[in-house]
Amino acid sequence: MAIAKKHLRRATSRNRIKRLIRESFRQHQSLLQGLDLVVLARPGLDQVDNRTLLQSLERHWQRAARSTGD
């Protein structure tokens, strides 16, 4: 994960985002087995609520899994 201080100034915001990403990854671990993924934060991510972020991660995980051809 690359959660830059440039995009999320407050440590609490960065930690919240990292916790959500880790939890979402754990829930989809079987789907993502054998993949190396890099998660980058974009500016404004601290304005997104947890539900929206988790839904977005779900779409990204599905897309990553499909791109492997499995």
DAFEN-V657515 format. One record per backbone hydrogen bond with DSSP energy under -1.0 kcal/mol. NH is the residue of the N-H (numbers start at 1). CO is the residue of the C=O. E is the energy in kcal/mol with one decimal. If there is no record, write none. Layout:
nh = [NH | NH]
co = [CO | CO]
e = [E | E]
This chain:
nh = [2 | 8 | 14 | 15 | 16 | 17 | 18 | 19 | 20 | 21 | 22 | 23 | 24 | 25 | 26 | 27 | 28 | 32 | 35 | 41 | 45 | 47 | 48 | 53 | 54 | 55 | 56 | 57 | 58 | 59 | 60 | 61 | 62 | 63 | 64 | 65 | 66 | 67 | 69]
co = [39 | 4 | 10 | 11 | 12 | 13 | 14 | 15 | 16 | 17 | 18 | 19 | 20 | 21 | 22 | 23 | 24 | 28 | 32 | 2 | 42 | 44 | 45 | 49 | 50 | 51 | 52 | 53 | 54 | 55 | 56 | 57 | 58 | 59 | 60 | 61 | 62 | 63 | 66]
e = [-2.9 | -2.1 | -2.1 | -2.8 | -2.1 | -2.2 | -2.4 | -2.5 | -2.3 | -2.4 | -2.6 | -2.5 | -2.4 | -2.6 | -2.5 | -2.0 | -1.2 | -1.6 | -2.0 | -1.8 | -1.5 | -1.7 | -1.3 | -2.2 | -2.7 | -2.3 | -2.2 | -2.6 | -2.2 | -2.0 | -2.2 | -3.0 | -2.4 | -2.3 | -2.6 | -2.5 | -2.3 | -1.8 | -1.3]
